Amino acid sequence: MSSPASSTVLQPPVSPGAAVIAAKTSPPAARANHVHRMAIVERADGGAHARLVLVRAPAGFGKTTTMAQLRERLEAAGVKTAWLTVDRADNDLPRFLQCLAAAVTHLVEGGRARGLLGLVDQLSACEQPFVLFLDDVECIHEPSVLGMMRELIEHLPHGAQVVVGSRNVPELGLGRLRAHGQLLEVDAEDLRFSVEETSRFFELRGNGHLPAEALRQLHSKTEGWIAPLWLASVALDKRGLDNDFIAQFSGSNVAVAQYLADAVLARQPRDVRQFLLRTSVLHQLDASLCHALAPRAEGQTLADCERMLQDMEAADLFIRPVQPVPGSSAQQGWRYHSLFADFLRGHLAREQPHEFARLHLAASSWYEAHGRPVPAIDHAIEGGDIPHALVLLAQHAQRFLEQGRMRLLHRWFGLIPSAALAGYPRLEVIAVWATCFVLGPSQACVQLQAAPCNASNDAEVQVKLRALRPLLLAMTDQYTEAMDAGRKALAQMPTGCSFSDIGLMNILAHVAWVLGDPSTSHQLLDRARRTPSSNAFTHSYTESVEGMLDLHEARLHQAMARLRMALGDSGMPGHSSHGNTWGGVLYASALYEVNRLDDAQRRLNVYLQQASAGGLPDHMIMGHAIRARIALARGDVALALEALADLQYLGHQRRLPRAVAAAALERARIHVLQGQSRVARDALASAEVAGVWDDPLIQRLPSHDLEYLALGRLRWELAFGDARAAKPLVEAELAAAEAGGRHRRAMKLRLLLALAQHRCADIAASAATMELALRQACQEGFMRLILDEGGAMLALVQRVQARQEDLGAQQADPVWVEYLQNLAAALEALPGAVGLGQAEASTPGSTGASAITPQEVRILQLLAEGHSNGALAVRLNVSDSTVRTHLRNINAKLNAHNRMQAVAMARRLAVIP
């Protein structure tokens, strides 16, 4: 059975309407009968040192009210504020960003927030203090949205804060904020009413001044929990104060539910009671929407619904007004207090289960008629009307797919039984696409294998399947098979489905490049770019793949421009991330190369977790390796090793042996830089995972462009082994890289060749090789390519600087001179860096390489081979004390603190090979 036709013609992106944004960005209105939480507000207002104020407690503790009071105090003091109430739909990153941008528009320069991290940058540039309030954050579980929140908090300017309201502990890096004194926590204990506040509460509620004993008992029974105190107040209005009431009242959850049933719902007039129950299925209340849920037999008019909402607000019946944004066309809305809404929904399900589906279907129909498919589909699924949900999905799922809203689609399809979906093969294949991007290729392959859509005769289904299969094969490192499957699909293009056609060309461009055919790769990307489509999602991936090729072909400036465009970081209004996780990791890699470590870390914070779950293996490996290198560059070796341990775990979990090998290889690099020869050698042995490096394609994969086993071994040989034996091997690797168009790898190998020549005392050749490598790196702004080889590069860079100085100022290129200066300064800051003349200038008298005696050279050679003091004494036929004297002299001449540093410095100065 074929699903109803779904158009592939692109339409404008689905986004929250003005009314939704108005409701989400409007702070709760102040109430005269609310107890002012002076102590908490003053404490939060006085916590200017804190980047984050976390207001955390279960429902009914007054979190939102307290946050609103803090906001009013700040506004009165002249501090700008912004408010955003998040909901479940905000687990979709583009939607969350759109709502956040609307909330903070008045805070940013120019009045318009732009781009993904451009929004963070604009907020970071705010010169005036501001406070952003985020309420109901317990709804958020999507890693990329939580990562965006962490980025926002991390890069707040001085004097700015984020105040978060949540029922649970959000994953916002609280441990780090707490350790740095940048977290202020307000929990349930803080939010409980004191006896004095309880007394004031009853007075404001119109219950008068309660006797001291009655007040004490009520406060004791409720323990200051505001929700049951409110219920007690309602009961006092109806029954008056008597001893039986005080004795029977309880502040437990069961009692709260019972009182809501007996003291609130049961005492309402029938029309109000029915209105409360049927509108409880709504997350936002609108008079027109509420009217759509009313049975026709009741004869309720739109005006009746409007008046009902206003009367309920006036009666303080657990309903909150949501004011529209000034100047917008949105009408006033309302929403129930979350505790009350949960109770009403449960009561409706028990008391009127037959109405549950009808109400959700009515809400779904209203949203559908008003052009809002997301809540329309949500209500259809929540009401159990799966057939109607499938009809709506058949109309809109293709558009959501083209917009990259994979997590939204995955959530919906996860709630629909497989048997029901089987009648909609077009939706089945879209569900597999969503699974691939959210959970990764392994689960998508399992899902696809069991899906009946494989046998469908629907031409559109087969088009999507032909594009999907090469993607899944490439994501599981089956590149030859991916190309074979992709060629067959290419032969049948164009298909009329731009999403499938462009997606197929993007993945085959990546595959062709891995298989050593860059010409075909660029041709496919050009063809994808020329394919008519307004589909921003697939085109952003086209630019991401092209940016990846630019990176490996050493066109760093062009790569960064493409990746900024792919991610919407160009600063142009209206751009968004399109959910492009792959492009985010690649852009982090480019930022790392130009030594913008903070910016690279920010991108990884947003993208890495999702890339690890639903990206190509290379993006997961690259992301964790960059994370480790950033930590190492900041001197945090433990954090660097932790990042690699995470990568190793993910490699085992996703059954990717090369990810495990890559983690070991990166550990070996760290140990080489630390001068730990045996530990580094052991790590290299761990990287020799069976079968990984035997396939020649492995070295063409993006994550192994600069780090593969042969290169790791050469690095170890140059640091601890035989440089003369390693030199021809480096030359062979360099020739192969240049022949294969791997220009970035060739630059890296040229650096190692210069180091090998230096170790072999061929100083002139080393300087010439180093200058060639650095001039190539300077043209594109590469920095980490050199810095990641450690302090051993300093003497080589300084020798190039000396050659430049010999040419004189007239022949100096200012860009080249500045590049060398910046590079030398960065290298000098590395631990263990030794430059030209540094050892000679470090101690008085006869020091430096020229002062090392032949006997000391012999000792250094034996030290490099790993001999102990006792072994040295035997080999040299001297006493242990004489050996110690020699070692002290060597350390003094080379400005070393131990034998490993002495050996490393002697090699840098070409004292030993």
N, C-alpha and C positions, 0 to 999 in steps of 0.2 A: 504494500500500500504506500503510495507516495504522499508526502506532506503537501499542504497547500503551497502554491508557488510563493516564493519570497523574492522580491525584487533585488537585483544587485545594483540598481541605480542608487548612488550615494545621496543621502539627505543630510541636512544640518545636524551637527552633533547633539545628542540628547543631553541636556543639562538641567539642573534644578531651576525651576521657574522663579520669578520674582517673589511670589508669595512664600515659597519654601525658604529662599535665602533670607527674606525679611524675618520669617519666624526664627530661623536659626541664628541670626546675627543680632536679634533684639534682646537686650537684657531684661530680666523680670522687673515688672513695675514694683515700686515700693508700696508697702502696706502700712497703714497707721497702726494696725493692731498686731504688728510683729514686734517681738521683744528685740531690742537693739543689743547685739552681741558685742558690747563695747570692748571687753577684755580681749576677745579673739581678734576683732578688727584692728585694735591698737597694736597687738602683737604682730599681726601680718603686715600692717602698715609700717611698723618699725623694723621689719626684717629686710631692709633695703639691700643687705649683703647677699640675700638669697636670689639665685636665678629662678628657682622654682618654689612656689608655695603649693603644697599638695594638701587638699582638703578631702580626706578619705573617711568614709563611714557607710554603713548600710543605709537603705532607704528609710526616710522618715526622721533623719537627724538634723535636717535643716541646712544641708550643704549649700544648696543653691541660694537660699535666703541669706546665709552668711556671706557668700561671695558677692551677692548683689549689694549688701550693705557696705562691704569693703570697696566695691566699685564706686558707690555714691560718695564715700568719704574721699576717695582719690580724685574724683571729678570735682568735688568742692574745693580741693586743694590745688586745682589747676593741672592735674596729671591727666594726660590723655589715656583713654582706655578703649578696648575693643572686646567684643563678646562673640563667642561662637558656641552654640550647643550642638554637639556632634550626635550622630545617630548611626545605626547599623549600615546605612547606605554609604557612609563616609569611609568604609573600608576599601572603597574604590579610590585610588590615589588621585586621578585627575579630578574627580568630583570633590574630594576633600580640599584640594588646592584651589579649586574655583570658589568654594565656600569661604575658605580662609582668606583668599584674596579680597573677596567682597567685605569680609569683616574688618580687614585692616586697611582698606583703601584710603581712609582719611588720615592714616598714620604715615604713609610713605610719600616721598617727594614726588610731586607731579600728580598725586591723587590716583595713580594706577599701579597696582602691583603686577609684575610681569614675570612669566617663566616659572620654572620649578625652583631651583636654588637661587634664581634671580630674585624671587620673593624674599628669601632669607637675606640675601645681600642688601636689598633695599631696607629691610627692617634693621639690619646691622648698622646701616649708615644713618639711622635716625639720630639726630643730635639731642632731641628733647626726650626726657623720660616717658615711658609708656608702660602700661600693664595690659597684657592679653589674657582674657579669661576663656578657658576651655572647659565646658561642663559636660557631664555624662560620658566621660572618657572611657568608662568601663565597656562601652559599646565597641571600642576599637581593638582589633586583634591582628589586623593586617600588618606584617613586618615593615613594608615600605612606608605606610602611614606613620607608624610608631617611629621609624627611622627619621622621617621628616620632622616629627615633633622634637626628637632628640637634637636634630640639627638646629632647629629654631632656638631651643633652649641653650645649646652650646655656644651659639654665635650672637646672643643678645648683646646689644651695646650697653655701656655703663649706665646704670640707673633704670634699666628695663627689667621687667619680670614677666613670667608666665604663671598664672594661677590655674591649677587643674582641680576639677571636682570629679571624684570617681568613687564607685562602690568597692573597687578592688585596687590592688597595687599595680599600677601600669608599668610596662617595661620601658622606662624612660631613662635608664642609667642612673637610678637613684643612689646606688652604692657609691659611685664616683662623686656625685654631687654632695652626698652626705659627708664623705671623707674630706672634701674640700670646703666644707662649711657653707655650701651654696644651696642647701635644701632646708626649707622650713615646713614642718609637718604639723597638720591639724587633723587629729583623728577623732574617733567616736567619743573617747573620754573627754577631749576638749570641748566637743559639741554638746555634751549633756548639759541640761539646765542645772544651775545651782538652785538651792532652795529659794533664794531671793529672786532669781529669774523665773522660777516656777510660779511664785506669788505674783510677779508682775505679769506673767502670761495670762493667768486667770483674770486679773483685773482688766487687761486690755481686751480680753474676750468677752467682757461684760458679765463675768460671774461674781464680781464683787471681791471683797477682801475675805478670804477663807479663814476659818479658825486655825490657829497654829497647829493643833493636833491633826486636823483633817489635811492640812497642807503637808505636814510631815509624812503622814501615811501615804498620800498620793505620790509624793516625790520618792519615797522609799520603794514603793511598789513598781514604779516606772523607771527608777534609777536615772531620772532626768531625760529619758528618751522622749522626744518631742511628739512623735506620732500618737502614742497612747495618751499623752497628756491632752492632746487636741481632742481625742475621742472622749476623754473624761469630761472635757469642757462641754462637748456636745450633749453628753448625758446629763450634766448638771443643768443645762438649759431646759431639758425635757422633764427631768425628774426632781430637780432641786436637791439640796444637800441632806442626806440622811445616813445614819450609821450603817444600814444594810448595804447601801451602794458602796461606801468606802471599804467595807469588809469584803465584798464580793469582787471588787475591781482588781484586775491583774494587768500587768504590763507585758505579758508574754506575747509571742507571735500569734499563738492560737487565740488568745484573748483579743488581740488587735483585730484579727479577722472576724471574730464573733461580734465585736462591738461595731465594726463596719457594717455587718449584716443587720444587727438589731437596732443600733442607735443611729445609724445614718440611712442605710438603704430602705429598711422596713418602714421608717417614719416619714419617708417622702411621699407626696401625692403620687397616684398611679402614673400620671403622665410623665412626671419627673423621673420616677423610678425606671420606667421603660426607656426613656430617653438616655439615661445614664448607662443602662445595660447595652443598648444597641450601639451607642457611639463609643463604647469601650474598645471596640476593635480598631479604632482610628488612632494614629500616632499624633496627628494634628487635627484640630477641630475647626471646621469652617461651616458657616450656616448653610451654605448651598450643599455641601457634602453631607451634613447631618440630615438635611431635608431629603436627600436621595435615599437615605436608609430608613426613612419613616414609612410604615405600611400605608397604602393609599386609603385603606378603610378608616384610618384615624382622622383623615381630613386635615392633617397638620400642614400649615403653610410655611413658606420660607420665613415670613415675618415672625411666626410662632417660634421657629427654631432660633432665630436671632435673639428674640426676647428671652427664651429659655436659657441660652448661654449667658446672657447678661445678668439674669436673675440668679443663676448659679454662682456667678462670680461675686455678686453682691452678698450672697449668703455664705461666701467663703467655703464653698462646697468642694474643697480639694481641686479647684480648677484655677489655672494660671492664664492670665491674658498674655498674648504675644503681640506687641505693637509693631505695625509695619514701619519700614524705614522711611523717614521723612522724605517727601518728594516722590516716593514710588507709588505705583498704581495698585499695590497689593492692599487687600482688605484686612481688617483686624482679625486675628485668629486666637485660638485658645488651645491649651493642652491640659490633660489631667496630671495631677501629681503621680509620679511613677508608682508609689505604693498603692494609691487608690486605684489606678488603672489596672495593676496586676490583680487586685482583689476583684474588680468588676469583671474582668475577662474570665477569671476562674469561676465566678458566680454565674456568669452567662453560660459557660460551657456545661455547668451542672444543672442549672435550672431550665435553660432553653436550648438544649443541644441542637434541636432542629433549626433554630434561628441562626446558628453560628455560620453555617455555609451561606445562607441567604444574604446575611449582612456583609460578609466579605465579598460576595459576588456583586452586590450593589455598589460597594465601595470601588471594586475593580472596574465596574462599568462606568462609574462617574469619572475616575481617573483616565480611563481609556477615552471617554468623550472629550476630556479636557487636554488631550495630547500628552499625557504623562504615563508612558508605558511602564516605567520602573515600579512605581507603587501599584499600578494596575496588575502587573504580574505578581508582585509580592502578595497582594490580597487574594488573588486567585489561588495561589499555592497555600497560603495560611488557612484559607477556608476549605481546603481539600478539594477544590474544583480543578483537578489536574487537567481535564480535557480543555477547559477554557484557558488555563495557563499555557498549554501547548499551542493553542490557536494564536494567542498573543505572541508567544515566542516565535512561531513560524513567521509572523509578520515583522518582528523586530530583531531577532537574534543575529541575522546577518549584519545589520547595521552596527550592533554592539561589537561584533567580532571585528569589523573593519575599523572601529574606533579603539580597538585594543583593550576593551573592558573585560578581560579574561576572568578576573576573579569574581566579578558580578555574575557572569555566565556560569562559572564553575559552581557558585553557591546555589543558583537556581537548579541546575541539572543534578546536583547532589541531593536535592529534595524531591526529585521526580523519580518514581519507580522505573526500573529498566524496561519492564514489560510495557508500560504506558508509552515510553519513548520509542519503542520498537516500531510503532506505526508512523514515525516521522524520521525517515532516514536522513533528511537534510539536517535536522536538529542533532541526530546522533553523531554525525561527523563534526559538527560545530562543537559538540560536547567534548569530543576527543581533542580538538584543537585547544580548547580551554584547559583541559587537564594537562596537556603537554606544557603549556606556559606556566601553569600554577604549580603542579606537582612534579613535573619533569617527564622525560621520555619513557622511563621504565613503566610507570603506571599507565601512561597513554597507550603504550604498546599492548599491555594486557587488556585495556578497555577496548581498543580497536579490534583485537583478535576475537573478542566475544561479541562484537556488535553486529547485528543483522544487516547493517547498512552496506557491508562488504558485498552482499549479493544483490544490492539494489540495481535496477535498470535505469534509475533516474540519472540523466546526463550531468546535472549539476552536482549530484553526490559524487559521481565518478571523477569529476574535475577536481573537487576538493580532496578526494582520497589520493589522486595522483600527485597533488602538491604536498600532501601531508606525509606520505611514506618516505620520500627522500629526506625530509626534515627529521623524522624520527631516526632514520638510519644514520644521518650525520651526527645527531645528538648522542648517539651511542657508539661513535667512533667507527662506523662501518662506511667509510668514505667511498670505496670502490663500488660497493653495492648501491650507495646513494646516487652516484653518478649514472650507473646503469639504469636505475629506476627513473631518474630524472630525465635522461635523454628521451625515453619513450614518451614522457609527459610533454616535453618541449616540442616534440614532433606534432602534437595536436593543438598547439597554441596558434592564434589566440582563441580563448574559449568563451569570451564574453564575461568572465568573472575576474575582474581586475585584482581582487584580493588574492585569489589562488594563483593567477599568472605572475603577479609581481612577487608574491611570496616564494613561488617556485624558482624564479630567476635569482632572487636574493640568496637562497640557500645553495643553489648550484654554483653561484659565483664563488661562494666560500669554499665549496667542495673542490671546484676546479683549481683554485689557488693552492689548496692543500695538496692536490695531486700534481702540482708542478706546472700548471697551465695558466699563468697570470694573464695571458692575452685573452683567452676565453672568459676568464673571470671579469675583466674590465668590459668586454663586449656585452656580457649578460647584464652587468649593472647599468651600462648605458641604455640598453634596451628596456630595462625595468624603469629607468628614469623617464623614458620617452612614452611609456604606456599611459594612455589617457586615464586619469583617475584623480579624484580629489581625496583619496584615502590617505590621510596623514600617517596612519600607523605603519602601513607597509612601506611607504616612501621614507619614513624615518629609519626603517631597518635597511633600506637601500643605502642611505648615507652612512649608516653605522658600519656596514660591510666594507664600503669604499674607504671609510676612515681606518678600518683595521688594515686594509691593504696598504694605505698610505703610511701607517705606522711602521710596518715591516719593511717597506721600501724606503724608509728613512725620510719621508716627507712629513716631518712632524708638524710644521705650521699648517699645512693643508689638512692633515688629519684632525687637528684641533678645531679648525673651522668647520669641517664636515660634522664632527661629533657634536659641536655646540648647536649646529642647525638641527641635527637629528633629535637632540634633547630639548630644543626650545630654549636653550640658554643664550640665544643670540640677542636677547633684550627686546625683540620685536613683540609688540602687544599681541595677545591672543595665542601665543605658542604655549604648549604644555608638553609634559613628558611623554604622552601617548603610552605610558606604561613600558617604555623602552629600556628594560633592565640591561640588556646586552650592551647597548650604546652607553649606558651609565658607567659600567665597569671599564669599557674601553676608554672613555673620557678620563676616568680616574687614572688609568695607565698613562695617558698622554700628559696629564697634569703632573704626575709623579716624575716623568722624564724631564720636565723643565724645572723640577725641584720645588714645585708649589705643593708642599707636603700637606698643609692644612686643607687646601681645596680638594686635594685627592682624597684625604681622609673623610671629608664631608660627603663626597659622592659615594664612597664605600659604605658609609653609615646608612645611606638611603637604599643603595642597590644591592649590596653584597648578599644579604640574607636571602632575598628572592632569587638572585642569580644562582645561589647554591642549591636552591630547590628546583627551579624550573628553567635554568639556562644551559647553554652548552658547557661541557666539562671544562673547556678552556677558560671560560669566564669565571668559573668557580676557582680554578687553579690560579689564574692571574690575580683575581681579587684578593685571595688569601696571601699570596706571595707579596703583593704590594703592601697589604696591611702589615705583614711581618717586617718588611723593609722600612716602612715608616716608623714602626716601633723601635727598630734597631737604630735608625738615624737619630732618634730622640734619646738614645741611651737606655731604652727599656728592653733588655735582652729577654727577660722573663715573658713579657707580653708578646715579643716576636716569636718565641718558641711556642707560646700558647696558640697563636694564630696558626702555626704549622701543625700543631697537634689537632686543631679543629679540622684542618684540611685532610690530615691523615684519616681521621674518623669518618669524614664525609666520603673519602675514597673507598673505605671499606663498606660504608652504608650503601653507596650507589654502585658498588661493584666496579670501580674504576681503578685498576691497578696503577695506571700512570699518575693518578692523583696522589696515591700513596708514595710512589717513586719521586714525584715532584717535591713533596714535603721533605723527604729525606735529602734530596739534592740541595734544597734551600738551607736545610740545617747544616749540611757540609760547608756551604759557602760562608755561613756565619762563623763556624769554627775555624775555617781558614783565616778569616779576618781577625779572629782572636788569637791566632798563632797556636792553635791546639791541633797539632798534626795528627795524633793518633785518633782523637775523637772525630776529626774531620774524615779521616780514612775509614773509620767505622761507619760513619753516616753515608759515605759513598758506597760502601758495601751494601748498606740497607737499600740504597737507590737502585741496585741491580736486581729489580723485580723481574722474575722470569717472564720472558716474552715481550716485555714492554719496549725495550730499546732495539729489539731485533728487526722490527718493522721500519723500513726507511721512511715511511710516511710520518712517523712520530715526530721526527725533527722538523717537519714542515708545519706542524700544528702551532697555532698562535702562542700558546703558553710555553712552548719549548723553543721559541725562536732564539732566546738568549740563554736559556738554561736547559742543557741536555747532558747526558752522562759523560760523553767524550769531552765536552768543554769543562765540566766539573773536575774531571781527572787532570786535565791540563793545568787548571788553576792550582790544584794541589801540588803538582810536580813543580810548578814555578815557585811555589811558596816553600816547599819542604824537600823536594826531590832533585832530580837531575835536569837543570834548565837546558843544557846542551842537547840532551836527548829529546826534550819536549819541543824545542824550537822547530824542527822540521815538521812535526805533527801539527803545530799551530799554523805553519805556512800552508800545509795541505788543506786544513779546514778553511783557511781564509780564501784560498783559490776556489774551493767548492762553493763557498757562500757567494763570492762574486759571480761565478758562472751561473748560479741559480737565481740571481737578482735579489738575494737576501742582503740588502745594503746595510740595514741596521746591525745584523749579525756580523757582517764584514767589519763594521766599525769596532764592534766589541773585540773581535779576534785581532784586529790591528793593534788595539791597546795591549792585548796579551803578548803579541809579537814584539812590541816595543819593550815590554817588561822582560821577555825572554832574552832579547838582545842586550838589554842592560845587565841581566844576570850573567851573561856570557862575556861581559866587559867590552862589548862592541858598542861603545858609547855614541859614536857618530851615527851609526845605523839606527840605534835606538832613538836618537833625537829626531832623525829624519822621518822615521816611521810614526813617531808620536805626533810630530807636527802635522803630517798628512791626516792622521785620524782626528786630531783636534780641529783642523780647519773644516773638515767635513761636518763634525759635530757642531761647530760654531754657526755654520750656515743655517741650521735648523733649530739651534738653541738647546741641544741635548746637554744635560748636566749629570743626571743620575747614571747614565751609561758609564761615565768616568768615575764618579764618586763611589759607586757601588763596588769598585775594585779596591777601595780602602786607601789607607795612607801611603801605600807603595807607589801610588800615582803622583804624589807631590813632587818628588825629585825630578820625575820625567817632565811634568808640567813646567817646573821652574827652569829646567834646561831649555825648553822651548821659549820661555820668556827671555832667557839670557840671549838666545840666538836672535830674538826680535830686537832686543836692546842693542845688539852689535850692529844691526842694520841702520840704526839711527831713527830719530823722530820723524824725519821727512818721509820715510817709506812706511810709516806705521799706519795701519788701518784702525781707526778709533774703536770700531765695533770688535775687531779681533783683539785689540789690547785690553778692552774692558772685559771681554769674555775670559781671557786668560787670568786677569786679576780676580774676577769673581770666582773662577774655578779654583785658583790657588788658595784664596781665602777660605772657601768651603772645605778644601782638603786639609788645610792647616788646623781646622777645628775638629778633625777626626781624631779619635784616640790612636796613639802610636804612630802618628804621621811624622816622618823625618824628611826634611827638605835638604837641598844642596847647602852644605856649609853649616847646617844646624848642629851636627855632632861636633864639628871643629870649634864652633863658637860657644859650646856649652860649658867647657871646662878650661881653666888656664893651662898654659904650658903646651906640651906636645900631645895633641888629641886629633881625632878624626881618622879617616881611612888611611891617610898617608902615614900615620903614627903606628899603625898595627904592624907588629914584627912578624917575621916568617913563622916563628913558633906559635904566636897567637893566631895566625891564619890557620895553622894546623889544628889548633884547639877548636877554633870555630867550625872547621870542617867536621871534626869528630862530634862536636855538640849537635850539629845539623843531622848527623846520623843517629842521634839519640843516646850517646854514651853517657853513663853516670860519671861522677867524680872519681870513684874507685877505678872504673874502667879506663878513664883518662890517665890516671896515675900509672896504671900497668902499661898502657900503650906508649906513654912518653918516658917511662922509666924514671919517674920523679915521685916525691912524697905527696900525700894528700894536701898538706899545707901549701906546697908549692903550686899545686893545681888551683887552690882557692885564691892564692895571690894573683896568678894569671887571670882568673875570672874577674877579680876585682878590677884589675888594670883594664881588661877588655871593656867591662861595663862603664868605667870612667871615660875611656876614649870614645866610646860609641853612645854615651849618654843613655845607657840601658839600665833597667832595674832588675832584670833577671836573664837567665840564659836564653829563653825563647825570644825576648826582645832583642838581645844581642845578635842572635842569628838572623832575625828579620832585618835589623838595621844593616848588618854586614852585607846581606844580599842586595839591599836597596843601594848601597854604596859600591856594589860590584867588588867587594872584598873577597867574597866566595861565590861560586856559581849557584 
